[in-house]
Each structure stands twice: as C-alpha cells, then as structure tokens.
Amino acid sequence: MDELARLVELCGKLGAAPAQAEAMAKQLLKRADQLAIERNKTREECMAYLLRLLIQGNAGVVPPEFSAGKDDLKE
C-alpha cells in the first residue's frame, strides 16, 4: 500500500468521508514537503509532526503552539 493510500485510510478511520479523506491525505503530503523545505527538516519529521497534530486535533486537544493567551489576542 502506498503512502497516499495509507493516509487516506487513516483519515477515514478518524471519521472523514472517502472524498474528504483523500483530500486531507493529499494536503498532508503536500504540507509535509513544504515544511521540510521551510524548516530544513526531513520529510519524515514533518509528516510525523503533521500526523501528531491530526491525531491531537481529532481528540480535541489543542497543541501548545496553537494556544493563544489573553495577551496574544488583539482587537
């Protein structure tokens, strides 16, 4: 099974409809490549980071890097 198919399967198991799971999987692949270039990291490290975010988000957990404190919000 190739990487795209495995990601589609994972997204489906997390509750995404088939078309949505495929779109999500393609975006994960694309973003992992982008992050690898931007952050000078391996593609595997970036994919692991994105998958961690995906799993945490699905569980309703907001990672610390996405938490905004009161001082961070400006009107």
C-alpha positions in Angstrom: 0.0 0.0 0.0 1.5 3.4 -1.0 1.7 6.4 1.3 -1.3 8.2 -0.1 -3.5 5.1 0.3 -2.3 4.7 3.9 -3.0 8.3 4.7 -6.5 8.1 3.1 -7.2 5.0 5.3 -6.0 6.8 8.4 -8.1 9.9 7.7 -11.1 7.6 7.0 -10.6 5.8 10.4 -10.6 9.3 12.0 -14.1 9.9 10.6 -13.6 11.6 7.3 -15.8 10.7 4.4 -14.0 9.0 1.5 -13.6 12.1 -0.7 -12.7 14.2 2.3 -10.1 11.6 3.5 -8.5 11.7 0.1 -8.3 15.5 0.0 -6.9 15.5 3.6 -4.3 12.9 2.7 -3.1 14.9 -0.4 -2.9 18.0 1.7 -0.8 16.2 4.4 1.6 15.0 1.7 1.9 18.5 0.2 2.3 20.3 3.5 5.0 17.8 4.7 7.0 18.6 1.6 6.5 22.4 2.2 7.5 22.2 5.8 10.6 20.1 5.0 11.9 22.9 2.8 10.8 25.8 5.1 12.2 24.3 8.3 15.2 22.4 6.8 13.9 19.1 8.3 13.4 15.7 6.8 10.1 15.0 5.2 9.6 12.2 7.7 10.0 14.5 10.7 7.5 16.9 9.1 5.0 14.2 8.4 5.3 12.9 12.0 4.6 16.4 13.2 1.5 16.8 11.0 0.2 13.4 12.0 0.6 14.3 15.6 -1.4 17.5 15.0 -4.0 15.5 13.2 -4.4 12.9 16.0 -4.5 15.6 18.7 -7.0 17.7 16.8 -9.2 14.7 16.3 -9.1 14.1 20.0 -10.0 17.7 20.7 -6.5 18.6 22.1 -5.1 22.0 21.2 -1.3 21.8 20.9 0.6 24.4 22.9 1.9 26.1 19.7 -1.8 26.8 18.8 -2.9 28.1 22.2 -3.5 31.8 22.3 -3.2 33.6 25.7 -5.2 36.6 26.6 -2.3 38.9 25.7 -2.0 37.3 22.2 -5.5 38.4 21.2 -5.6 41.9 19.9 -8.8 43.7 18.9 
